[in-house]
Structure formats: C-alpha cells, structure tokens
C-alpha cells in the first residue's frame, strides 16, 4: 500500500525547540532530572568574573562529559555528534538547534583540569544519584571490566629515562658528585619526541632518541 502523504506544513510559528522533541526520550527525561544548579554553584569559583574571554557555559561542559561517559565516546566524537543530535543539545541547555560544534575537543581537557578531581567526583556522584543509588554511601559496587586503565606502555625511550632517574637517585644516596644531571637535556629531548608526527618531526625524534640512549 502506498504511504500516506505527510503534511510538511510548518508546525507552528510559536513552536519551541523543546516542543519538537520526544518527551519520552531518555536524554530529555535525564535533562530535567539533573539539578544543574549544583554544578553551577560548585564550579563558578574556578572562573574569574572580570578577566579572560567568556568561557563556555558550565552546564554545556558538564553535559558533554556526561554524554561522553554514557555513550562511551571520545572527546572529539562527542563534540562532533553534539552538532548532529537535537537531544544532545537540549541536554546541554540549548534553546535552539545549532549546526555548529559547541567547542573544540581540547576545551573538554581544559575543563577537566579546571574542576579537578573533586569536580569529576561531583559529576560522578550526581550520575549515581540519578540512577537511584545513594551517592553518599561509603561503599560502591561497579563494573570496571571495560574501564580504561591508567597505564603507560613501556617504550625504549621511557626506559632510558627511568634508568637515568634511577642512576641520579643512586648518586644522590651515595653522595656522589655528578658532572651533569641531564635534567634539562631530557626535558628538551622529550619535547622534540612529542612532535614526532608533525612535518619533519620523525627524523628529529629519532635523533633525540639516539641522544637519549647515549
């Protein structure tokens, strides 16, 4: 059977962004259950009222971090998908749909640094409370089987640095006077290696690695 022709007329001059959304959508419900003022009051102390350029809204940044965890996305992916998803934008406090990204991915990194561990814990507690758990309990059971581990993979360069630091510690313990500590040299070589993916950076990084080994 042929599908009935849809009425594509304007739904209404006064129709709001909120009215065009499905009120049964999980993100719509979640957006109205979270007490966003808690984050506003907790994080506003990290901002200056008179200095610097205007920052992104606190609710927007917090919502992006929550969406990142809920949807298991990277910083870059959650920023890109925000510009394509009306529910993401409503969750972040937007009143109109926007096709522009809310921020650059590095701003999420800076926001995490700004609020610190205490801020991240506040967001985590709020997410627990939303799901009907008591966030003030001393004990919490969680499935961390798929959680990313805070590990660093060993490389030759990292091992060289560890050897140098270990030798410096031994010399200090034995009161041995060193001709050179190589502290600033290591820092300079590490900076060169950090940009190995840039143009002409691979060759410089290899030279830095050889010097570090020497």
ABEGO torsion letter per residue (X at the ends): XBBBBBBABBAEAABBAAAABBAABAAAAAAAABBAAAAAAAAAAABBAABEBBBBBAAAAAAAAAAAAAAGBBAAAAAAAAAABAAAAAAAGBABBBABBABBAAAAAAAAAAAEAAAAAAAAAAAAAAAGBBAABABBBBBAAABBBBBBBBBAAAAAAAAAAAAAAAAAAAGBBBABAGAAAAAAAAAAAAAAABBGAAAAAAAAAAAAAX
